[in-house]
Amino acid sequence: MPTDFEELKQRLLQSDAQFRQLATQHHDLDEKIHNLATRPYLSEPEQLEEVTLKKKKLHLKDQMESILRHRMVEPTHARS
């Protein structure tokens, strides 16, 4: 199943503009979080920004996984 999931993810990155946009935003947030994490010290506003970015990134991941789960079951419903 993980292989099917990964194959579907790659296919959606190629063919689904919404999924691709979510993935791009997720990647961008990941880079911003990484940049903050490499700093030796974060000010209070930077700490708040880090928490906010992590929440946004998690929300994007949830949206992507929802699309993937929906698409995984879609073919079985189409055959019924």
N, C-alpha and C positions, 0 to 999 in steps of 0.2 A: 504493500500500500504506500509506504513512503516514496517509492520510486514513481508510482502513478501520480502521487501528489506533486512531486517535483517536476515531472513531465508536464502536468497540467499548468503548473506555475510558469514554466518556461513558455508554454504555448500562449498563455494569457498575456505574458509580457510582450509577445510578438503581435497579438491580434486584438487585445482589449485595451482601448485607450484609457478607460477609467482605472483599470487595474495597474496599468503602466504608470499613470500619474500618481496613484497611491504609493507604488513601489519607489518612484523617484523621490517623492516627499519623505518617505520613510528613510531612504538612504541619506538625503540631505540633513535630516534631523540627527541621524546617527553620526554624521561627520561633525555637526555642531556640538553634540554631546561629547564626542571624543576630544574635540579641541578644548572644551572646558575641563575635561578630566585630566588633561596633560598639564594644566596650570598647577603650580605648587600651592597656591592659595586662592580661594574664591571669596569675593566680597559677598555680603548678604544679597544684594540684587543678582549677582551671578549664581548664587546657590538657588535662589528662587527661579531664575531662568532655567537652570539645569533640571529642576524638578518639573517645571512646566513643559520643557522639551521632552522629557521622558514620558510624561503623561500623553502628550500629543503623539509621540512615536508609538506608544502602546495602542492608542486608539486607531491609528493607521493600520497597525498589524492586525488588530481585531477585525477591521473592515476587510482587509485582504483575505484573512482566513475565512471570513464569512462568505466571500465570493468563491473561494476555492471549494469550501464545503458544499455550497449550492451547486456548483458546476460538477462536482464529483457525483452527486446524486441525480443530476439532470438527465443524463443518458438513460438511466434505468426507468425513469418516469416516461421518457419519450417512447420506450419500447412497449409500455403497458397499453 
